[in-house]
């Protein structure tokens, strides 16, 4: 199972995220759940970096991706980053609606 943890501060802004595990929906190379989660999460990180010039503190290796959002002084940039992250959460929830036994999404207030 893929476990997605979204860490939010007390203002409900996304501070970081961690994704780990494998869906085991199908064999490696044919697992549409893993492929969907990978496309959404890596695409979001790439979009943040390309559209805002903000580099996230990310770690990625087999079955694991984490990202920490840096403290942003510029309100406009922070708003853009948060919009992209919220979009990621919506897309992951859409995957979970269809493949809920293979992916679990948890939100944690830190």
C-alpha positions as CSV (number, residue, x, y, z in Angstrom):
1,X,0.0,0.0,0.0
2,X,1.1,3.6,-0.7
3,X,0.9,5.8,2.3
4,X,0.8,9.6,1.7
5,X,1.2,11.9,4.7
6,X,0.5,15.6,4.3
7,X,1.9,17.7,7.1
8,X,0.2,21.0,7.7
9,X,0.9,23.8,10.1
10,X,-1.7,25.3,12.4
11,X,-2.7,27.7,9.7
12,X,-3.5,24.6,7.5
13,X,-0.7,25.4,5.1
14,X,1.2,22.4,3.8
15,X,4.7,22.2,5.4
16,X,5.9,18.9,4.0
17,X,4.8,15.6,2.6
18,X,6.0,12.0,2.6
19,X,4.9,9.2,0.2
20,X,6.1,5.7,0.8
21,X,5.3,2.1,-0.2
22,X,4.1,0.3,-3.3
23,X,0.5,-0.2,-4.4
24,X,1.0,-3.8,-5.6
25,X,-2.0,-3.2,-7.8
26,X,-0.1,-5.0,-10.7
27,X,3.4,-6.2,-11.4
28,X,6.2,-3.7,-11.6
29,X,6.1,-1.7,-14.8
30,X,2.3,-2.2,-15.1
31,X,1.1,-0.7,-11.8
32,X,-1.2,2.2,-12.8
33,X,-1.7,3.3,-9.2
34,X,2.1,3.6,-8.6
35,X,2.5,5.3,-11.9
36,X,-0.3,7.8,-11.1
37,X,1.0,8.7,-7.7
38,X,4.5,9.1,-9.1
39,X,3.3,11.3,-11.9
40,X,1.3,13.5,-9.6
41,X,3.9,13.9,-6.9
42,X,7.0,14.3,-9.1
43,X,5.1,16.5,-11.5
44,X,4.1,18.8,-8.6
45,X,7.6,19.1,-7.3
46,X,8.8,19.9,-10.9
47,X,6.0,22.4,-11.4
48,X,6.8,24.2,-8.1
49,X,10.5,24.5,-9.1
50,X,9.8,25.5,-12.7
51,X,7.0,28.0,-12.0
52,X,8.2,29.6,-8.8
53,X,12.0,29.1,-8.9
54,X,11.7,27.6,-5.4
55,X,13.7,24.5,-4.7
56,X,12.1,22.0,-2.3
57,X,14.2,19.9,0.0
58,X,13.3,16.6,-1.6
59,X,14.5,13.0,-1.1
60,X,13.5,10.3,-3.5
61,X,14.4,6.6,-3.8
62,X,12.7,3.3,-4.5
63,X,9.2,3.7,-3.1
64,X,9.8,6.9,-1.1
65,X,9.5,10.6,-1.8
66,X,9.5,13.4,0.7
67,X,9.4,17.1,0.3
68,X,9.9,20.0,2.7
69,X,8.6,23.4,1.7
70,X,11.1,26.2,2.6
71,X,10.0,29.2,4.6
72,X,8.9,31.7,2.1
73,X,9.0,35.5,2.7
74,X,7.1,36.5,-0.4
75,X,3.4,36.0,0.0
76,X,2.7,35.7,-3.7
77,X,5.2,32.9,-4.1
78,X,3.9,31.1,-1.0
79,X,0.4,31.3,-2.4
80,X,1.5,29.8,-5.7
81,X,3.4,27.0,-4.0
82,X,0.4,26.2,-1.7
83,X,-1.9,26.2,-4.7
84,X,0.2,23.6,-6.5
85,X,0.5,21.5,-3.3
86,X,-3.3,21.6,-2.7
87,X,-3.7,20.6,-6.3
88,X,-1.5,17.6,-5.7
89,X,-3.6,16.6,-2.7
90,X,-6.8,16.8,-4.8
91,X,-5.2,14.6,-7.5
92,X,-4.0,12.1,-4.9
93,X,-7.5,12.0,-3.3
94,X,-9.0,11.4,-6.7
95,X,-6.7,8.3,-7.1
96,X,-7.7,7.2,-3.6
97,X,-11.4,7.4,-4.5
98,X,-10.9,4.9,-7.3
99,X,-8.1,2.7,-5.8
100,X,-8.6,3.2,-2.0
101,X,-7.4,-0.3,-1.1
102,X,-4.0,0.5,-2.6
103,X,-3.4,4.1,-1.3
104,X,-4.1,5.8,2.0
105,X,-3.8,9.6,2.5
106,X,-3.3,11.0,6.0
107,X,-3.2,14.6,7.0
108,X,-1.2,15.6,10.1
109,X,-1.2,18.9,11.9
110,X,2.3,19.8,13.2
